[in-house]
Amino acid sequence: MSISRKAARWALAMAFTGLPLVASAHELGRHSMEGTIVSLDKHTGFMHVRTSMGTLIEHFPPRSESHLHVGQHIKLYLGFKALK
């Protein structure tokens, strides 16, 4: 069985973000957004990403951002789950 490159990239992104690969009934808003990094702090892991909907402030483990730079175009995979 082979999977498409897009499916493989999605699975890899979900593995790094900690989001489950299979959506449950309680997960909402799963989507992706493209944008440009306008600010990046490799010590704290915070980055500002300008998208068509506005600027997002995101946090990732600092080690995961070592290959990124200001001005780079990236795709973010987002989702959330309500906690009780």
N, CA, C and O of each residue as an XYZ file, in Angstrom:
336
protein
N       0.850     -1.180      0.000
C       0.000      0.000      0.000
C       0.893      1.241      0.000
O       1.791      1.362      0.834
N       0.653      2.136     -0.911
C       1.424      3.376     -0.924
C       0.489      4.540     -0.602
O      -0.709      4.495     -0.880
N       1.070      5.579     -0.012
C       0.288      6.768      0.299
C       0.877      7.938     -0.482
O       2.041      7.914     -0.881
N       0.071      8.937     -0.686
C       0.538     10.098     -1.448
C       1.538     10.906     -0.629
O       1.606     10.778      0.593
N       2.301     11.724     -1.308
C       3.263     12.600     -0.620
C       2.527     13.548      0.317
O       3.001     13.832      1.417
N       1.354     14.045     -0.124
C       0.584     14.972      0.701
C       0.146     14.281      1.994
O       0.240     14.869      3.072
N      -0.327     13.052      1.895
C      -0.753     12.305      3.078
C       0.425     12.031      3.998
O       0.286     12.080      5.220
N       1.571     11.745      3.424
C       2.766     11.486      4.232
C       3.195     12.755      4.963
O       3.552     12.693      6.140
N       3.166     13.910      4.284
C       3.518     15.171      4.934
C       2.539     15.496      6.052
O       2.944     15.958      7.119
N       1.251     15.258      5.813
C       0.220     15.516      6.832
C       0.481     14.638      8.061
O       0.441     15.129      9.189
N       0.746     13.359      7.852
C       1.001     12.445      8.970
C       2.233     12.874      9.753
O       2.234     12.824     10.982
N       3.269     13.292      9.059
C       4.487     13.743      9.720
C       4.214     15.010     10.536
O       4.669     15.135     11.673
N       3.478     15.934      9.953
C       3.148     17.172     10.664
C       2.312     16.878     11.905
O       2.547     17.474     12.956
N       1.360     15.989     11.806
C       0.527     15.651     12.949
C       1.347     14.964     14.038
O       1.098     15.172     15.225
N       2.312     14.157     13.646
C       3.165     13.488     14.627
C       3.981     14.511     15.408
O       4.165     14.362     16.616
N       4.477     15.558     14.725
C       5.284     16.578     15.394
C       4.442     17.522     16.237
O       4.926     18.038     17.244
N       3.186     17.762     15.847
C       2.354     18.690     16.603
C       1.682     18.013     17.788
O       1.189     18.691     18.690
N       1.657     16.690     17.799
C       0.997     15.993     18.886
C      -0.492     15.813     18.653
O      -1.184     15.234     19.491
N      -0.996     16.301     17.523
C      -2.409     16.106     17.231
C      -2.633     14.684     16.733
O      -1.834     14.176     15.946
N      -3.696     14.039     17.173
C      -3.938     12.677     16.702
C      -4.236     12.646     15.212
O      -4.777     13.599     14.651
N      -3.872     11.531     14.578
C      -4.092     11.400     13.136
C      -5.549     11.159     12.795
O      -5.985     11.491     11.693
N      -6.304     10.593     13.708
C      -7.719     10.313     13.477
C      -8.534     11.281     14.315
O      -8.383     11.324     15.536
N      -9.386     12.050     13.680
C     -10.181     13.033     14.405
C     -11.243     12.338     15.246
O     -11.898     11.400     14.789
N     -11.405     12.807     16.477
C     -12.464     12.280     17.331
C     -13.657     13.223     17.242
O     -13.582     14.287     16.628
N     -14.752     12.815     17.865
C     -15.965     13.628     17.841
C     -15.770     14.948     18.576
O     -16.536     15.889     18.368
N     -14.747     15.031     19.440
C     -14.537     16.234     20.245
C     -13.530     17.193     19.643
O     -13.330     18.284     20.178
N     -12.893     16.820     18.549
C     -11.925     17.706     17.912
C     -12.630     18.636     16.941
O     -13.552     18.243     16.227
N     -12.171     19.876     16.934
C     -12.798     20.876     16.087
C     -11.742     21.695     15.363
O     -10.601     21.790     15.815
N     -12.117     22.271     14.264
C     -11.293     23.272     13.620
C     -10.012     22.808     12.954
O      -9.157     23.641     12.654
N      -9.843     21.533     12.713
C      -8.592     21.078     12.095
C      -8.487     21.648     10.679
O      -9.373     21.458      9.845
N      -7.369     22.358     10.432
C      -7.133     22.957      9.127
C      -5.663     23.338      9.013
O      -4.888     23.161      9.953
N      -5.294     23.857      7.864
C      -3.924     24.335      7.677
C      -3.983     25.778      7.192
O      -4.970     26.216      6.601
N      -2.897     26.506      7.458
C      -2.779     27.894      7.016
C      -1.357     28.122      6.535
O      -0.404     27.602      7.117
N      -1.218     28.897      5.478
C       0.104     29.269      4.992
C       0.397     30.701      5.395
O      -0.503     31.537      5.470
N       1.668     30.971      5.652
C       2.048     32.319      6.025
C       3.550     32.499      5.958
O       4.290     31.590      5.583
N       3.981     33.692      6.329
C       5.389     34.060      6.306
C       5.839     34.377      7.724
O       5.164     35.106      8.450
N       6.978     33.830      8.111
C       7.528     34.101      9.436
C       8.020     35.549      9.466
O       8.860     35.944      8.657
N       7.485     36.341     10.412
C       7.900     37.740     10.528
C       8.742     37.966     11.781
O       9.427     38.983     11.892
N       8.698     37.030     12.719
C       9.499     37.120     13.936
C       9.750     35.710     14.426
O       8.860     34.862     14.372
N      10.971     35.450     14.910
C      11.324     34.102     15.340
C      12.325     34.189     16.492
O      13.401     34.768     16.347
N      11.959     33.608     17.637
C      12.867     33.556     18.785
C      13.265     32.102     18.992
O      12.491     31.316     19.538
N      14.453     31.747     18.562
C      14.900     30.353     18.617
C      15.244     29.906     20.032
O      15.468     28.717     20.260
N      15.291     30.837     20.993
C      15.566     30.474     22.389
C      14.287     30.088     23.124
O      14.286     29.146     23.917
N      13.181     30.821     22.862
C      11.914     30.529     23.550
C      10.993     29.643     22.724
O      10.126     28.969     23.280
N      11.168     29.633     21.397
C      10.313     28.835     20.530
C       9.104     29.586     19.992
O       8.280     29.001     19.290
N       8.983     30.888     20.313
C       7.844     31.663     19.804
C       8.153     32.230     18.427
O       9.273     32.654     18.144
N       7.127     32.226     17.575
C       7.247     32.833     16.253
C       5.951     33.551     15.914
O       4.870     33.156     16.350
N       6.079     34.610     15.130
C       4.929     35.320     14.578
C       4.868     34.968     13.100
O       5.860     35.074     12.379
N       3.682     34.545     12.662
C       3.488     34.150     11.260
C       2.366     34.998     10.675
O       1.235     34.952     11.158
N       2.677     35.772      9.636
C       1.673     36.606      8.968
C       0.927     35.743      7.951
O       1.537     35.160      7.054
N      -0.396     35.667      8.100
C      -1.248     34.906      7.184
C      -2.271     35.843      6.551
O      -2.313     37.032      6.870
N      -3.079     35.318      5.671
C      -4.132     36.133      5.038
C      -5.205     36.546      6.049
O      -5.957     37.488      5.800
N      -5.280     35.850      7.181
C      -6.277     36.154      8.204
C      -5.724     37.012      9.340
O      -6.471     37.384     10.244
N      -4.438     37.330      9.310
C      -3.818     38.111     10.374
C      -2.526     37.443     10.818
O      -2.089     36.459     10.221
N      -1.918     37.983     11.869
C      -0.661     37.438     12.373
C      -0.931     36.488     13.521
O      -1.609     36.839     14.486
N      -0.397     35.284     13.411
C      -0.529     34.273     14.457
C       0.731     34.262     15.311
O       1.836     34.430     14.795
N       0.567     34.064     16.612
C       1.699     33.859     17.510
C       1.667     32.389     17.900
O       0.722     31.926     18.537
N       2.693     31.671     17.518
C       2.753     30.223     17.741
C       3.961     29.863     18.585
O       4.937     30.610     18.644
N       3.888     28.712     19.238
C       5.017     28.214     20.022
C       5.305     26.770     19.624
O       4.395     25.948     19.513
N       6.575     26.478     19.413
C       7.040     25.136     19.104
C       8.295     24.879     19.922
O       8.931     25.831     20.375
N       8.670     23.626     20.125
C       9.942     23.367     20.808
C      11.070     24.070     20.048
O      11.172     23.935     18.829
N      11.922     24.823     20.764
C      12.981     25.580     20.082
C      13.840     24.749     19.137
O      14.235     25.242     18.080
N      14.135     23.513     19.486
C      14.960     22.676     18.597
C      14.303     22.450     17.247
O      15.001     22.288     16.246
N      12.966     22.435     17.196
C      12.271     22.173     15.930
C      12.349     23.357     14.974
O      12.033     23.218     13.792
N      12.765     24.516     15.468
C      12.810     25.716     14.639
C      14.210     26.038     14.116
O      14.409     27.085     13.500
N      15.167     25.165     14.349
C      16.557     25.466     14.017
C      16.782     25.736     12.524
O      17.696     26.478     12.164
N      15.967     25.149     11.665
C      16.142     25.330     10.219
C      15.274     26.446      9.638
O      15.329     26.698      8.434
N      14.474     27.119     10.468
C      13.584     28.177      9.992
C      14.270     29.532     10.073
O      15.234     29.706     10.819
N      13.757     30.512      9.283
C      14.299     31.861      9.319
C      13.203     32.872      8.994
O      12.211     32.541      8.345
N      13.393     34.101      9.452
C      12.457     35.191      9.171
C      12.370     35.370      7.657
O      13.382     35.369      6.956
N      11.143     35.522      7.172
C      10.902     35.682      5.739
C      10.531     34.378      5.047
O      10.109     34.387      3.891
N      10.685     33.257      5.747
C      10.386     31.960      5.138
C       8.876     31.720      5.098
O       8.165     32.028      6.054
N       8.399     31.172      3.993
C       6.988     30.824      3.812
C       6.788     29.414      4.359
O       7.502     28.488      3.974
N       5.810     29.251      5.263
C       5.565     27.941      5.885
C       4.080     27.615      5.874
O       3.245     28.481      5.614
N       3.762     26.366      6.156
C       2.382     25.923      6.313
C       2.227     25.404      7.738
O       3.009     24.568      8.190
N       1.212     25.907      8.445
C       0.901     25.470      9.798
C      -0.302     24.541      9.763
O      -1.251     24.781      9.017
N      -0.270     23.493     10.555
C      -1.392     22.581     10.703
C      -1.966     22.805     12.094
O      -1.275     22.633     13.098
N      -3.251     23.195     12.144
C      -3.872     23.602     13.390
C      -5.095     22.758     13.708
O      -5.743     22.212     12.816
N      -5.391     22.665     14.965
C      -6.583     21.982     15.451
C      -6.678     22.186     16.944
O      -5.707     22.592     17.582
N      -7.832     21.911     17.503
C      -7.967     22.021     18.955
C      -8.984     21.016     19.458
O      -9.768     20.455     18.693
N      -8.949     20.804     20.759
C      -9.864     19.891     21.420
C     -10.286     20.534     22.732
O      -9.436     20.951     23.520
N     -11.586     20.619     22.973
C     -12.088     21.182     24.213
C     -11.771     20.236     25.371
O     -11.944     19.023     25.258
N     -11.310     20.801     26.476
C     -11.024     20.012     27.671
C     -12.158     20.171     28.655
O     -12.784     21.229     28.722
N     -12.418     19.159     29.397
C     -13.522     19.219     30.369
C     -13.117     19.942     31.612
O     -13.921     20.085     32.533
